[in-house]
């Protein structure tokens, strides 16, 4: 059997795509973690400049190894090929084949596996106890700074019955936690059911035997479906955790970003989350240095972060993406050093907020899921932490309990991680 290395870059949506591809190639290739190999397949990202550069660097390294005989061929899939389909084959002709993010079946057929990708078939690259569940593809939003609609196309929901079957297959593999993802999960169902159907989907997934936790990522503030909050407040399987990238707080910048909400609406939405779901943990993302962000706008963002006290907050410095509305209509005239200073100030503020939140948990008892066991320490997460993006809870143990859900008492805290003792 031929061997294939599958290198996945970028976001969790790419992770799911790669897991479907790996399932489709079973029986045709042995997928190995590293070369040498007959085929090097890279799933690329082109969301922002740094992601594009990472993808290009990985491709260049791979073609160099191919020339040395380490790989038989190099195949590129994903967002980079989708966005620059006309340019990349000429820029890097050593690549044997290019496929865009929407070219699942052509890729699989090129690699010699003549079968369609089944929605429920996955080869997990995450630990066996959690998995991402992508509930839709594409995006109908037109945020001024974002290139995703050019790359992934229009919004398309996966039917509820297909997602339930996929969740059942994942549960049969030992998955206990589903992380719900899409470009915008709050838009789910509008195309299929003519209404926002995320809460309906959550109820259906909660009925799957073996699934214990369901976590929501990548929601959108405009026209947020409030029945999701009711479901989160009443359904014990839905983690009281909401990832909602707000991007800014200034009404001026939000309007320039085409976000569909202003500062007052954004503040009201955060307050609604807090009131309707007591104890909810909010994760958000902000962009600093977008065109038009003067010092007053940045201070509005800082004050909003102080007031909202997001338990989790990440940030990016603005990078101009060609063909987006912002790139075509606004001058990217804020110096990079100013962007970096603002980023540093925001993250310094958030570090203190995060520390105070973690400190408030010391002495409490929590249910955690064990992600790994390393050197006598269980690396865990509670319902308040998502893998890879949030902190960890560390518990000393002589026994490997990976994949188990256990109860612990929080005994120590720093800015991002916690220490706990097993009960």
NUZA-144449 format. One record per residue (C-alpha): residue number from 1; x, y, z. Coordinates in Angstrom, 1 decimal. Layout:
BEGIN
KOLGU, pos, X, Y, Z
KOLGU, NUM, X, Y, Z
...
//
This chain:
BEGIN
KOLGU, pos, X, Y, Z
KOLGU, 1, 0.0, 0.0, 0.0
KOLGU, 2, 1.2, 3.5, -0.8
KOLGU, 3, 2.0, 5.9, 2.0
KOLGU, 4, 0.7, 9.4, 2.5
KOLGU, 5, 1.6, 12.2, 4.9
KOLGU, 6, -1.4, 14.5, 5.6
KOLGU, 7, -0.3, 17.9, 7.0
KOLGU, 8, -3.2, 20.1, 8.2
KOLGU, 9, -2.7, 23.8, 8.7
KOLGU, 10, -5.2, 26.5, 9.9
KOLGU, 11, -8.4, 26.2, 11.7
KOLGU, 12, -10.6, 23.4, 13.1
KOLGU, 13, -12.7, 23.5, 10.0
KOLGU, 14, -9.6, 22.3, 8.1
KOLGU, 15, -9.1, 19.6, 10.7
KOLGU, 16, -12.6, 18.2, 9.9
KOLGU, 17, -11.9, 18.3, 6.2
KOLGU, 18, -8.7, 16.4, 6.6
KOLGU, 19, -10.4, 13.8, 8.8
KOLGU, 20, -13.0, 13.2, 6.0
KOLGU, 21, -10.3, 12.9, 3.4
KOLGU, 22, -8.3, 10.5, 5.5
KOLGU, 23, -11.5, 8.3, 5.8
KOLGU, 24, -12.0, 8.4, 2.1
KOLGU, 25, -8.4, 7.2, 1.5
KOLGU, 26, -8.5, 4.3, 3.8
KOLGU, 27, -7.7, 1.1, 2.0
KOLGU, 28, -5.9, 3.1, -0.7
KOLGU, 29, -3.1, 4.7, 1.4
KOLGU, 30, -1.4, 4.1, 4.7
KOLGU, 31, -1.5, 7.5, 6.3
KOLGU, 32, 1.8, 8.0, 8.2
KOLGU, 33, 2.7, 10.9, 10.5
KOLGU, 34, 5.9, 11.8, 8.7
KOLGU, 35, 7.9, 10.9, 5.6
KOLGU, 36, 9.4, 9.5, 3.6
KOLGU, 37, 6.2, 8.8, 1.7
KOLGU, 38, 4.7, 8.4, -1.7
KOLGU, 39, 2.5, 11.4, -1.4
KOLGU, 40, 2.7, 14.6, 0.7
KOLGU, 41, -0.7, 16.2, 1.0
KOLGU, 42, -1.0, 19.5, 2.7
KOLGU, 43, -4.3, 21.2, 3.7
KOLGU, 44, -3.6, 24.9, 3.6
KOLGU, 45, -4.9, 28.1, 5.1
KOLGU, 46, -5.1, 31.6, 3.6
KOLGU, 47, -7.2, 33.5, 6.2
KOLGU, 48, -4.6, 36.1, 7.1
KOLGU, 49, -1.1, 37.0, 5.9
KOLGU, 50, 0.7, 34.9, 8.5
KOLGU, 51, -1.4, 31.8, 7.7
KOLGU, 52, -0.7, 32.2, 4.0
KOLGU, 53, 3.0, 32.5, 4.6
KOLGU, 54, 3.0, 29.4, 6.8
KOLGU, 55, 1.2, 27.5, 4.1
KOLGU, 56, 3.6, 28.7, 1.4
KOLGU, 57, 6.7, 27.9, 3.6
KOLGU, 58, 5.3, 24.3, 4.2
KOLGU, 59, 4.8, 23.8, 0.4
KOLGU, 60, 8.3, 25.1, -0.5
KOLGU, 61, 9.8, 22.8, 2.1
KOLGU, 62, 7.9, 19.8, 0.8
KOLGU, 63, 8.8, 20.4, -2.9
KOLGU, 64, 12.5, 20.7, -1.8
KOLGU, 65, 12.2, 17.3, 0.0
KOLGU, 66, 10.4, 15.9, -3.1
KOLGU, 67, 13.4, 16.9, -5.2
KOLGU, 68, 15.6, 15.0, -2.8
KOLGU, 69, 13.5, 11.9, -3.2
KOLGU, 70, 11.9, 12.1, 0.2
KOLGU, 71, 8.4, 12.4, -1.2
KOLGU, 72, 7.1, 10.9, -4.5
KOLGU, 73, 4.7, 13.8, -5.1
KOLGU, 74, 3.3, 16.9, -3.4
KOLGU, 75, -0.4, 17.7, -3.6
KOLGU, 76, -1.9, 20.9, -2.2
KOLGU, 77, -5.5, 21.2, -1.0
KOLGU, 78, -7.6, 23.8, 0.8
KOLGU, 79, -8.0, 27.5, 1.1
KOLGU, 80, -4.7, 28.7, -0.5
KOLGU, 81, -5.4, 26.8, -3.7
KOLGU, 82, -9.0, 27.9, -3.7
KOLGU, 83, -8.1, 31.6, -3.3
KOLGU, 84, -5.2, 31.7, -5.7
KOLGU, 85, -6.1, 28.9, -8.2
KOLGU, 86, -4.9, 31.0, -11.1
KOLGU, 87, -1.6, 32.0, -9.6
KOLGU, 88, -0.1, 29.2, -7.5
KOLGU, 89, 0.5, 26.6, -10.2
KOLGU, 90, 2.7, 29.1, -12.0
KOLGU, 91, 4.4, 30.3, -8.8
KOLGU, 92, 5.3, 26.8, -7.5
KOLGU, 93, 5.2, 24.5, -10.6
KOLGU, 94, 7.0, 21.8, -8.6
KOLGU, 95, 3.6, 20.9, -6.9
KOLGU, 96, 2.1, 18.0, -8.7
KOLGU, 97, -1.6, 19.0, -8.2
KOLGU, 98, -3.6, 21.8, -6.7
KOLGU, 99, -7.1, 21.5, -5.3
KOLGU, 100, -9.3, 24.2, -3.7
KOLGU, 101, -11.2, 23.9, -0.4
KOLGU, 102, -14.4, 22.8, -2.3
KOLGU, 103, -12.6, 20.1, -4.3
KOLGU, 104, -13.1, 17.1, -2.0
KOLGU, 105, -14.2, 14.6, -4.5
KOLGU, 106, -11.8, 15.6, -7.3
KOLGU, 107, -8.9, 15.3, -4.8
KOLGU, 108, -10.0, 11.9, -3.7
KOLGU, 109, -10.4, 10.7, -7.2
KOLGU, 110, -7.0, 12.1, -8.2
KOLGU, 111, -5.5, 10.1, -5.4
KOLGU, 112, -7.1, 6.9, -6.7
KOLGU, 113, -10.0, 6.4, -4.3
KOLGU, 114, -13.1, 6.3, -6.5
KOLGU, 115, -15.8, 7.0, -3.9
KOLGU, 116, -17.7, 9.9, -2.6
KOLGU, 117, -17.0, 11.3, 0.8
KOLGU, 118, -19.5, 10.1, 3.3
KOLGU, 119, -20.6, 12.8, 5.7
KOLGU, 120, -20.3, 10.6, 8.8
KOLGU, 121, -16.9, 8.9, 7.9
KOLGU, 122, -14.0, 10.4, 9.8
KOLGU, 123, -10.5, 9.4, 10.9
KOLGU, 124, -10.0, 11.4, 14.0
KOLGU, 125, -6.8, 13.5, 14.4
KOLGU, 126, -7.9, 14.8, 17.8
KOLGU, 127, -7.8, 12.6, 20.9
KOLGU, 128, -10.5, 10.0, 20.7
KOLGU, 129, -12.7, 11.6, 23.4
KOLGU, 130, -13.5, 14.9, 21.6
KOLGU, 131, -14.2, 15.9, 18.0
KOLGU, 132, -15.2, 18.9, 16.0
KOLGU, 133, -18.6, 18.8, 14.3
KOLGU, 134, -18.8, 21.1, 11.3
KOLGU, 135, -22.5, 21.9, 10.8
KOLGU, 136, -22.3, 24.1, 7.8
KOLGU, 137, -19.9, 25.3, 5.1
KOLGU, 138, -19.4, 28.8, 3.6
KOLGU, 139, -20.6, 32.2, 4.8
KOLGU, 140, -23.2, 34.7, 3.6
KOLGU, 141, -21.8, 37.4, 5.8
KOLGU, 142, -19.8, 40.2, 4.2
KOLGU, 143, -17.6, 41.5, 6.9
KOLGU, 144, -15.4, 44.1, 5.3
KOLGU, 145, -12.0, 42.6, 6.3
KOLGU, 146, -12.7, 39.0, 5.7
KOLGU, 147, -11.9, 36.8, 2.6
KOLGU, 148, -13.7, 33.7, 3.8
KOLGU, 149, -16.8, 34.1, 1.5
KOLGU, 150, -14.4, 34.2, -1.5
KOLGU, 151, -12.7, 31.0, -0.4
KOLGU, 152, -15.5, 28.9, 1.1
KOLGU, 153, -18.4, 30.2, -0.9
KOLGU, 154, -22.0, 30.7, 0.2
KOLGU, 155, -23.5, 29.3, 3.4
KOLGU, 156, -24.7, 25.7, 3.2
KOLGU, 157, -26.1, 23.9, 6.2
KOLGU, 158, -25.7, 20.1, 6.7
KOLGU, 159, -29.1, 18.5, 7.4
KOLGU, 160, -29.8, 17.6, 11.0
KOLGU, 161, -30.3, 13.9, 10.3
KOLGU, 162, -26.8, 13.8, 8.7
KOLGU, 163, -25.2, 15.5, 11.6
KOLGU, 164, -26.9, 13.2, 14.1
KOLGU, 165, -25.6, 10.2, 12.2
KOLGU, 166, -22.1, 11.7, 12.2
KOLGU, 167, -22.4, 12.3, 16.0
KOLGU, 168, -23.5, 8.7, 16.5
KOLGU, 169, -20.5, 7.4, 14.6
KOLGU, 170, -18.2, 9.7, 16.6
KOLGU, 171, -19.8, 8.5, 19.9
KOLGU, 172, -19.3, 4.9, 18.8
KOLGU, 173, -15.6, 5.7, 18.5
KOLGU, 174, -15.5, 7.0, 22.1
KOLGU, 175, -16.1, 10.7, 21.5
KOLGU, 176, -17.7, 12.3, 24.6
KOLGU, 177, -17.4, 16.0, 23.7
KOLGU, 178, -18.6, 17.6, 20.4
KOLGU, 179, -17.2, 21.1, 19.5
KOLGU, 180, -19.8, 22.7, 17.1
KOLGU, 181, -18.1, 24.7, 14.4
KOLGU, 182, -18.8, 26.5, 11.2
KOLGU, 183, -18.0, 29.9, 9.7
KOLGU, 184, -21.1, 31.1, 11.6
KOLGU, 185, -23.0, 28.6, 13.6
KOLGU, 186, -25.9, 31.1, 14.3
KOLGU, 187, -26.8, 31.1, 10.6
KOLGU, 188, -27.4, 27.3, 10.7
KOLGU, 189, -30.6, 26.2, 9.1
KOLGU, 190, -31.7, 29.3, 7.3
KOLGU, 191, -31.1, 27.7, 3.9
KOLGU, 192, -32.7, 24.3, 4.7
KOLGU, 193, -35.4, 25.1, 7.2
KOLGU, 194, -36.1, 28.8, 6.5
KOLGU, 195, -35.3, 29.6, 10.1
KOLGU, 196, -32.3, 29.6, 12.5
KOLGU, 197, -32.3, 26.0, 13.7
KOLGU, 198, -29.2, 25.8, 15.9
KOLGU, 199, -31.2, 25.2, 19.1
KOLGU, 200, -33.2, 22.5, 17.3
KOLGU, 201, -29.9, 20.9, 16.2
KOLGU, 202, -28.5, 21.0, 19.7
KOLGU, 203, -31.6, 19.1, 21.1
KOLGU, 204, -31.1, 16.4, 18.5
KOLGU, 205, -27.4, 16.0, 19.2
KOLGU, 206, -28.0, 15.9, 22.9
KOLGU, 207, -30.1, 12.8, 22.4
KOLGU, 208, -27.1, 10.9, 21.0
KOLGU, 209, -26.0, 8.3, 23.5
KOLGU, 210, -22.4, 8.7, 24.7
KOLGU, 211, -22.2, 12.4, 24.0
KOLGU, 212, -21.8, 14.2, 27.3
KOLGU, 213, -20.6, 17.7, 26.4
KOLGU, 214, -21.5, 20.0, 23.5
KOLGU, 215, -19.5, 23.2, 23.1
KOLGU, 216, -20.3, 26.1, 20.7
KOLGU, 217, -17.7, 27.9, 18.6
KOLGU, 218, -17.8, 30.7, 16.0
KOLGU, 219, -21.1, 32.4, 16.6
KOLGU, 220, -22.1, 35.8, 15.3
KOLGU, 221, -23.6, 38.8, 17.2
KOLGU, 222, -26.1, 40.1, 14.6
KOLGU, 223, -29.6, 38.5, 14.9
KOLGU, 224, -28.3, 36.0, 17.5
KOLGU, 225, -30.9, 33.2, 18.0
KOLGU, 226, -32.0, 33.6, 21.6
KOLGU, 227, -33.5, 30.2, 21.8
KOLGU, 228, -29.9, 28.9, 21.9
KOLGU, 229, -29.5, 30.7, 25.3
KOLGU, 230, -32.6, 28.9, 26.6
KOLGU, 231, -31.2, 25.6, 25.5
KOLGU, 232, -27.9, 26.3, 27.0
KOLGU, 233, -29.5, 27.3, 30.3
KOLGU, 234, -31.7, 24.2, 30.6
KOLGU, 235, -29.8, 21.4, 28.8
KOLGU, 236, -27.1, 19.9, 31.0
KOLGU, 237, -25.2, 18.6, 28.0
KOLGU, 238, -24.6, 22.1, 26.5
KOLGU, 239, -21.6, 23.7, 28.1
KOLGU, 240, -22.2, 27.1, 29.4
KOLGU, 241, -19.5, 28.4, 27.1
KOLGU, 242, -20.0, 30.7, 24.1
KOLGU, 243, -17.3, 31.6, 21.5
KOLGU, 244, -18.5, 34.8, 19.8
KOLGU, 245, -15.9, 36.8, 17.9
KOLGU, 246, -17.1, 40.4, 18.3
KOLGU, 247, -14.0, 42.0, 16.6
KOLGU, 248, -14.5, 45.5, 18.1
KOLGU, 249, -16.7, 47.7, 20.3
KOLGU, 250, -16.6, 51.1, 18.7
KOLGU, 251, -19.8, 51.8, 16.7
KOLGU, 252, -17.7, 53.6, 14.0
KOLGU, 253, -15.3, 50.6, 13.5
KOLGU, 254, -18.2, 48.0, 13.7
KOLGU, 255, -19.9, 49.9, 10.9
KOLGU, 256, -16.8, 50.0, 8.9
KOLGU, 257, -16.4, 46.3, 9.4
KOLGU, 258, -20.0, 45.7, 8.3
KOLGU, 259, -20.7, 43.7, 11.4
KOLGU, 260, -24.4, 44.6, 11.6
KOLGU, 261, -24.4, 45.7, 15.2
KOLGU, 262, -23.2, 48.9, 17.0
KOLGU, 263, -21.6, 49.3, 20.5
KOLGU, 264, -24.9, 49.6, 22.3
KOLGU, 265, -26.3, 46.4, 20.7
KOLGU, 266, -23.0, 44.6, 21.4
KOLGU, 267, -23.0, 45.5, 25.1
KOLGU, 268, -26.7, 44.6, 25.4
KOLGU, 269, -26.0, 41.2, 23.8
KOLGU, 270, -23.2, 40.4, 26.3
KOLGU, 271, -25.5, 41.5, 29.2
KOLGU, 272, -28.2, 39.2, 27.8
KOLGU, 273, -25.8, 36.2, 27.8
KOLGU, 274, -24.9, 36.9, 31.4
KOLGU, 275, -28.5, 37.2, 32.5
KOLGU, 276, -30.0, 34.4, 30.6
KOLGU, 277, -27.3, 31.9, 31.2
KOLGU, 278, -25.9, 32.4, 34.8
KOLGU, 279, -22.3, 31.3, 35.0
KOLGU, 280, -21.7, 31.4, 31.2
KOLGU, 281, -18.0, 31.7, 30.1
KOLGU, 282, -17.6, 34.0, 27.1
KOLGU, 283, -14.7, 33.7, 24.6
KOLGU, 284, -14.3, 36.5, 22.0
KOLGU, 285, -11.8, 37.7, 19.5
KOLGU, 286, -10.9, 41.3, 18.7
KOLGU, 287, -9.1, 43.0, 15.8
KOLGU, 288, -6.9, 46.0, 16.6
KOLGU, 289, -5.6, 48.5, 14.1
KOLGU, 290, -8.4, 48.3, 11.6
KOLGU, 291, -8.5, 51.3, 9.3
KOLGU, 292, -10.3, 54.2, 11.1
KOLGU, 293, -9.3, 53.0, 14.6
KOLGU, 294, -7.8, 56.2, 16.1
KOLGU, 295, -6.9, 56.4, 19.8
KOLGU, 296, -10.5, 57.2, 20.8
KOLGU, 297, -11.8, 54.0, 19.0
KOLGU, 298, -9.1, 51.9, 20.6
KOLGU, 299, -9.9, 53.2, 24.1
KOLGU, 300, -13.6, 52.4, 23.5
KOLGU, 301, -12.5, 48.8, 22.8
KOLGU, 302, -10.3, 48.8, 26.0
KOLGU, 303, -13.2, 50.1, 28.1
KOLGU, 304, -15.5, 47.5, 26.7
KOLGU, 305, -13.1, 44.8, 27.6
KOLGU, 306, -12.9, 46.1, 31.1
KOLGU, 307, -16.7, 46.3, 31.4
KOLGU, 308, -17.5, 42.9, 29.8
KOLGU, 309, -14.7, 41.0, 31.5
KOLGU, 310, -14.6, 38.2, 29.0
KOLGU, 311, -13.2, 35.1, 30.6
KOLGU, 312, -11.4, 34.4, 27.3
KOLGU, 313, -10.2, 37.0, 24.8
KOLGU, 314, -7.8, 36.7, 21.9
KOLGU, 315, -6.8, 39.4, 19.4
KOLGU, 316, -5.2, 39.9, 16.0
KOLGU, 317, -3.6, 43.0, 14.5
KOLGU, 318, -5.3, 44.0, 11.3
KOLGU, 319, -3.8, 42.7, 8.1
KOLGU, 320, -5.1, 43.8, 4.7
KOLGU, 321, -6.6, 41.0, 2.6
KOLGU, 322, -6.7, 41.7, -1.1
KOLGU, 323, -10.2, 42.0, -2.7
KOLGU, 324, -12.0, 42.6, 0.6
KOLGU, 325, -14.1, 45.7, 1.1
KOLGU, 326, -11.6, 47.1, 3.6
KOLGU, 327, -8.7, 46.6, 1.3
KOLGU, 328, -10.5, 48.2, -1.6
KOLGU, 329, -12.0, 51.1, 0.2
KOLGU, 330, -9.9, 52.0, 3.3
KOLGU, 331, -6.2, 53.0, 3.6
KOLGU, 332, -4.2, 50.6, 5.9
KOLGU, 333, -2.4, 53.6, 7.4
KOLGU, 334, -2.0, 52.6, 11.0
KOLGU, 335, 1.7, 51.8, 11.5
KOLGU, 336, 2.5, 48.2, 12.5
KOLGU, 337, 4.2, 49.4, 15.7
KOLGU, 338, 1.0, 51.2, 16.8
KOLGU, 339, -1.0, 48.0, 16.0
KOLGU, 340, 1.4, 46.0, 18.1
KOLGU, 341, 1.3, 48.5, 21.0
KOLGU, 342, -2.5, 48.3, 21.0
KOLGU, 343, -2.4, 44.5, 20.8
KOLGU, 344, 0.0, 44.3, 23.7
KOLGU, 345, -2.1, 46.7, 25.8
KOLGU, 346, -5.3, 44.8, 25.2
KOLGU, 347, -3.7, 41.4, 26.0
KOLGU, 348, -2.1, 42.8, 29.1
KOLGU, 349, -5.5, 43.9, 30.3
KOLGU, 350, -7.0, 40.5, 29.4
KOLGU, 351, -4.3, 38.6, 31.3
KOLGU, 352, -5.3, 40.3, 34.5
KOLGU, 353, -9.0, 39.7, 33.9
KOLGU, 354, -8.3, 36.0, 33.1
KOLGU, 355, -6.2, 35.7, 36.3
KOLGU, 356, -8.9, 37.2, 38.4
KOLGU, 357, -11.5, 34.8, 36.9
KOLGU, 358, -9.2, 31.8, 37.5
KOLGU, 359, -8.5, 32.9, 41.0
KOLGU, 360, -12.3, 33.1, 41.7
KOLGU, 361, -12.5, 29.4, 41.0
KOLGU, 362, -9.9, 28.3, 43.6
KOLGU, 363, -11.7, 26.2, 46.2
KOLGU, 364, -14.5, 25.1, 43.9
KOLGU, 365, -15.3, 21.6, 42.7
KOLGU, 366, -15.6, 21.0, 39.0
KOLGU, 367, -16.1, 18.2, 36.5
KOLGU, 368, -13.2, 17.9, 34.0
KOLGU, 369, -12.4, 15.8, 31.0
KOLGU, 370, -8.8, 14.4, 30.8
KOLGU, 371, -7.0, 15.2, 27.6
KOLGU, 372, -3.7, 13.5, 28.3
KOLGU, 373, -1.4, 12.1, 31.0
KOLGU, 374, 2.2, 13.3, 31.1
KOLGU, 375, 4.8, 12.6, 33.7
KOLGU, 376, 2.3, 11.8, 36.4
KOLGU, 377, 0.1, 14.8, 35.6
KOLGU, 378, -3.4, 14.7, 34.1
KOLGU, 379, -3.9, 17.5, 31.6
KOLGU, 380, -7.6, 18.4, 31.9
KOLGU, 381, -10.3, 20.8, 30.9
KOLGU, 382, -13.6, 21.8, 32.5
KOLGU, 383, -16.8, 22.9, 30.7
KOLGU, 384, -15.2, 26.3, 30.7
KOLGU, 385, -12.1, 25.4, 28.6
KOLGU, 386, -12.0, 24.5, 24.9
KOLGU, 387, -9.0, 22.5, 23.6
KOLGU, 388, -6.0, 24.3, 22.0
KOLGU, 389, -7.4, 27.9, 22.6
KOLGU, 390, -7.9, 28.0, 26.4
KOLGU, 391, -5.9, 27.1, 29.5
KOLGU, 392, -5.5, 23.7, 31.2
KOLGU, 393, -6.3, 22.2, 34.6
KOLGU, 394, -3.4, 20.1, 35.9
KOLGU, 395, -4.0, 17.2, 38.3
KOLGU, 396, -1.4, 14.9, 39.8
KOLGU, 397, -2.2, 11.2, 39.3
KOLGU, 398, -0.4, 7.9, 39.2
KOLGU, 399, -3.0, 6.6, 36.8
KOLGU, 400, -3.6, 7.4, 33.2
KOLGU, 401, -7.3, 8.5, 32.9
KOLGU, 402, -7.2, 10.0, 29.4
KOLGU, 403, -10.7, 10.4, 28.1
KOLGU, 404, -12.4, 10.0, 31.4
KOLGU, 405, -14.6, 12.7, 33.0
KOLGU, 406, -13.7, 13.1, 36.7
KOLGU, 407, -14.4, 15.5, 39.6
KOLGU, 408, -11.6, 17.7, 41.0
KOLGU, 409, -11.1, 20.6, 43.4
KOLGU, 410, -9.3, 23.7, 42.1
KOLGU, 411, -6.4, 24.5, 44.4
KOLGU, 412, -4.3, 27.0, 42.5
KOLGU, 413, -4.4, 29.5, 39.6
KOLGU, 414, -2.3, 31.6, 37.3
KOLGU, 415, -3.3, 33.8, 34.4
KOLGU, 416, -4.4, 30.9, 32.2
KOLGU, 417, -3.9, 27.5, 33.8
KOLGU, 418, -5.2, 26.0, 37.0
KOLGU, 419, -4.0, 23.3, 39.5
KOLGU, 420, -6.5, 20.8, 41.0
KOLGU, 421, -6.7, 17.7, 43.2
KOLGU, 422, -8.7, 14.7, 42.3
KOLGU, 423, -11.8, 14.0, 44.5
//
